[in-house]
Amino acid sequence: MSRIPLVDLAAAHAEVAEEVEAGFKRVIAETAFVGGAEVAAFEQEYAAFSGLAHCVGVANGTDALELALRAVGVGPGTEVILPANTFIATAEAVARCGAKVVLVDCDPRTYLIDTEAALAAVTPATKAIAPVHLYGQMAEVERLAEAGVAIVEDAAQCQGATRHGRAAGAGGIAATSFYPGKNLGAYGDAGAVVTDTEELATTVRTLGSHGGLRKYHHDLIGVNSRLDGLQAVVLRAKLARLADWNDRRRAAAARYHELLADLDVVLPETLDGNEHVWHIYCVRVPGGRRDAVLERLNAAGVGAGIHYPIPVHKTGAFAHLGGSFPNAETVAPEILSLPIYPQITPAQQARVAEALAAALAA
């Protein structure tokens, strides 16, 4: 019996292969390998898809976060509040700006940043709050904005998601990743920053191009972080399908809700006001059984995984932060990600559910 992958990149490629091949030929013929017409077109199209005025393509999602943070003034002597349960890139980006990482706990139901804890953590040194739109749904950005500091959204997992009808970056700035496994994934590393504010977009573009928008004119100390033309081709082809692919993910999530309703797992919840895009379908396996269940699923040909097994303050890189974040520490050893992607079939999901039931009963 064939293996069910956690993410099926081959199935996604099959839907766009002809367009990608034609686009690669265009880029090669024009030798527009960094920037160029394909990048400009993608930036316009992704901004429009997001309902925002500006999109700046960059080399990867971590760079996108750093450049967005720097654009709002994050630097030495400032603090940035972020959740303890996130991929380490969120904290890395803050550290790379020379700022202090301030961790807060997560909500025990949605695993999104604890809004009240974030608001309570604001100090005179706080320059920004960086909520992580985890698993495909958005945090309470409208409430976090009450803090009166910049909101720099980590939108790496929520392309196409909305909160009260608004996408990430509306009224502020958001960074996203186009790592291959994302809802909108490139064929390598890529990322972008989106915003409605022209000044922020210009600053991000300047910082990502060695600190200048004209060759050999360097107004800021920047970095080299630009989107490649070949990646833009892939992203344009996939973006044209993203709304449909997200609808298919929602249907798959609804199917899992039904299939898993009677199993001894905690099903994911959607925050009121959110349009979820189900980048990850994450359940919780209580009772210290998660690792054994994961091993049994993998042995049965089900590509389950974990997002994320170690809270930021428990990593070697950020152990110096210390602190106790009970919800994040409780969730980490229980979370289990099940296969989900637009092309997953009902039969595959039924097989996942059967394998999970058997793994729980073993």
C-alpha positions, 0 to 999 in steps of 0.5 A: 500500500502506498505511503500517504505523505504529510505534504504531497509536493509532487501532486501540486507540481503535476497541476502546474508543471506545464506553466512552470516549464513555460515560465522557466523558458521565459526567464532563461531566455531573458536571463532575468534570474534575480528580479525582473518581470516575473518577480514584479508580476508576482509581487503585484498579483500577491498584493492583490490576492492579499487585498494590500497595496504592496508586496516585496519579494525576498529570499526567504521567510526569515529574511522577510521577518527581519526586514519587516521588523527593521522597517518598523524600527526594531533594533538594539535596545528594543523588545519584541513580544512573540509566542513561545510555541513557534518555529525558531525563525520568529525569534531568530529574526528578532535576535538578528535585529539586535533586539530582545526576545520577550516570550509569552504563552499560547492560548490552550485551545488554539495555540495562538499567542495569548493576547492578554499575556502579550498585552501585559508584557508590553513595556516602554522598550517594546517596539513590536508584537510579532503574533504567529498565525499558526497552522493556517489561522490568524491571531487576534491582531485587532486586539494586539493593536491596542498595545499601541506598538507595531504589529509585525505578523508572522504569516508564514502559515496563512496565505489566503487566511483572513480575520474579520475579512482582512488578510495578514498585514492589513493596517500594518505589516506581515512577513510570509514564507514560500518554503516548498511545503507552505500553502503557497510554496516555491521550488526552494526558499522564497518569502515576501513582506506585505503592507498597505504602507508605501514607506514600509514597503520602500524601506523593506525593498531598500534593506533587502537590496544592499540598502539602496534602490539604485546600483551603487547607491547605499543609503542604509546598511542592508542585506542581499535578500531578493526573490529569484525570477525562477521562483516567481514563475512557480509562485505565480502558477500556484497563486492562480490556484491558491484560492481553490487549493485552500478551499480543498484544504478546508474540505479536507479539514471538515472531513477529518473533523467527522472522521476523528470525532470519536477518537481520543484526541483533541481536535483543532479549533478555529478562532471566531472571526477567522477564515482558516486555510489549514496549512497544518491539521494538528490534533493533540494526543494526551496521556504521554502517548504522542511519540508512540502514536507517531511511530505507529502511524509512520510504520503504517505508511502515514506521514504524520509529523510534529509542529513544533516539538520544542518551545523557543525557551527550551532550545539551546539557542534561546535557553538563556531567556528562561521563563515558564510557559505552561500552555506551550510546555503542555502542548509541545509533547502532545501535538501531532500533525496529520497529512493535509494538502489540496490533493488528499483524497477521502480514501486517504483520509479514511486510511489516516483515521483508521491508522490513528485509531489503531495506533491509539488502541495499541 
